[in-house]
Amino acid sequence: MSDAVPPLLITWYLEMTDPAQFRPAWAEDSAGLALRHWPAPTVEEYRALYSAVGGHLRWRDRLIMPCEELRAALENPDCSVWVLTVGDETAGYFELVKQGESTELAYFGLTPPFTGRGLGKHLLSAAIERGWQAGARRLWVHTCNLDAPAALDNYQKRGFVIYQTTEEPMPARYAGG
């Protein structure tokens, strides 16, 4: 990723309103892949994984969130965090948050050593599958022009449809590298 920050933050909001929209794509070689539910991450553990996945993409929100607020979010019974490992290494994670009949894919990503290997489509498919299995009537996610270049395309290939796009001046919190 370039160190240059674009002048605008463009955010795309996507949704899936029917499980029939879901187009899963699994890794061709799933040997050594494991997905586990992480029921009680500490704030410190969570922030370490969050930074490992999103630090190079300027993810800041969970780092600047007060500890008590983040702890409450992670302890919310409607929040679930899932971790993908490859062998003994953590490859990425996703976080689902139920909001009534909707479920937000709040965070999703891979650590840099595991990008470009087809694991993003695999992890996203697992996240969508878990969302529908948990009883969602609508899944939604947002991504922006600071996220991984393949993010928007991956969401759309799995069946998400853009329902809103916003543009705003780049917030100061994303300006620092």
Secondary structure by P-SEA (a helix, b strand, c coil): ccccccccbbbbbbbbccccccccccccccccbbbbbbccccaaaaaaaaaaccccccccccccccaaaaaaaaacccbbbbbbbcccccccbbbbbbcccbbbcccccccccccccaaaaaaaaaaaaaaaaacccccccccccccccaaaaaaaaabbbbccccccccccccccc
